[in-house]
Amino acid sequence: MASLRGRFLVLRALAGWRRRFLACGAGALGALAMPPFGLWPILAVSFPVLVLLLDAPATSWRARLTAAAGAGWWFGFGYFLASLWWIGAALLVEADVFGWLLPFAVIAMPAGLALFTALGAVIARLLWSRGAMRLFAFAFGLTVAEWLRGHVLTGFPWNTFGYAFSDSLVLLQSASLVGAYGLTFFALLLLATPVLLLRPGRGGPAGVALAGLVLAGAALWGAHRLAATPIPDVPGVALRVMQPNVPQDKKFAYDRRREILKDYLELSARPSTTYPRGLADVTVLVWPESAFPFIYEREPWAAEDIAAALPPNVTLVTGAVRYDFPPKGQVSPFFNAIRVIDAEGRVLHNTDKVHLVPFGEYLPFQATLESLGLEQLTRVRGGFSSGATFAPLSVPGLPPVAPLVCYEIIFPGKVVPAGPRPGLMLNLTNDAWFGTTPGPYQHFAQARMRAVEEGLPLVRAANTGISAIIDPLGRIVALSHLGEEGLVDGPLPQSLETVPAAGRFPQIIPAMLLLAALTLAAMPLSGCVTRLG
């Protein structure tokens, strides 16, 4: 053990390319904690390496902070490169147009996101100490950085470290108490404790044992919550989610518009074990994001075909591009919308996507970049306009709906509209851009965590998967796998009567955790100042 301890402590003194390689490798290793792998214990190796690198001695504060920023950046670069490489797949759908951007997406994006990890390492190093309290500094600094990553420049909180627990349903229950950023804090704090074993006689085994007890306690509490919380169904609701599995290069083919709608309607009408009479047993039919390769109002035949196919008892909820006057301050007449269509083909209600994807649905400085010949991935001239407000969606036969298009659901604390509490979250998405890479699995895991945080059921329709009905504890009622054509049939689970703490106080609880960590991390520093005085 002493020999192994000595070898690990040598890591602190590494310099140059060896130090950078180690930090990058540790970050890349940590990516295995994310879906679809879910190997969260691997962070108990990855995080201690970063702690050791931050431990490295230096002759001045400037040198310490520079070394910390370098270690943090290389760790973050390795982590994001290994966990987000699949984003490049979207550029290969039309490789002749966007293929040249592949190196920028696969390398430049992780490099930019790693700046947040570098900042977190610097914040942690400012509060550093020699003992166990430095783990609070570590968790504080990196959690602050992850929160900033989720908010700066419209935010991108994808694969925050707390999602390491998303594949464990019992550990996932803790998201109802502390949310995604709270889970990130505890992942950093608890899974970094093995580094304490490298300092003999300083309570290392006790610290690791305590971390293990906290995780075991969270798992036991989660298991009890699952066993003790029955979730009844909403009376009179029979859901069917249609997953067509149309490849991205064919989904928007205007010349195939009639064939695509015909395939949707035929698949939607199939009998199943749950609904032997097909649509005759269904009350709400859900299709994924941007289902139509056309503007609905411009194709009268589409309303006629839908009216001929839907029984009188069925309401269709679908993603579709909407054409309308742009709101003030925007120029595009196109909206990425969710549309409610009755059995006669009439549009009853619309809601527009508010949080658009940069470079996917619009370009920053749209007019300027378009004049230079650049396009966003959707290739809609002028991009999309965002919805004016995030408002509930009204669907006959359903409680009020929180409508979330694509990655709108990845933002903790921002998935429920203001006003009366909705009865469910509806997430329509098109992950066909990313094929069968880890991306759709990660997207699904984040959507599932929102259900636990908010205590709301989730109905999710994805073009190529993963489509599902999920109860407010994160349990899967019905599911269709990635890359499959199929139907997801089932009842709508009721929402929890009491909103979980993470849903009521999405920002306050992480802030309280960070304040406590800051206080504990600063205690050794205050003692040093007192002694110096």
Buried (B, 14 or more C-beta within 10 A) or exposed (E): EEEEBEEBEEBBEBEEEEBBEBBBBBBBBBBBBBBBBBBBEBBBBBBBBBBBBBBBEEEEEEEBBBBBBBBBBBBBBBBBBBBBBBBBBBBBBBEEEBEEBBEEBBBEBBBBBBBBBBBBBBBBBBBBBEEBBBBBBBBBBBBBBBBBBBEEEEBBBBBBBBBBBBBBBBBBBBBBBBBBBBBBBBBBBBBBBBBBBBBEEBEBEEBBEBBEEBBEEBBEBBBEBBEEBEBEBBEEBBBBBBBBBBEBEEBBEEEBBBEBBEBBBEBBBEEBEBBEEBBEBBBBBBBBBBBBBBBBEEBEEBBEBBBEBBBEBBBBBBBBBBEBEBBEEBEBBBBBBBBBBBBEBEBBBBBBBBBBBEBBBBBEEBEEBBEEEBBBBBEBEBBBBBBEEBBBBBBBBBBBBBBBBBBBBBBBBBBBBEEEBBBBBBBBBBBBBBBBBBBBBBBBBBBBBBBBBBBBBBBBBBBBBBBBBBBBBBBBBBBBBBBEBBBBBBBBBBBBEEBBBBBEBBEEBBEEBBEEBBEBBBBBBEEEEEEEE
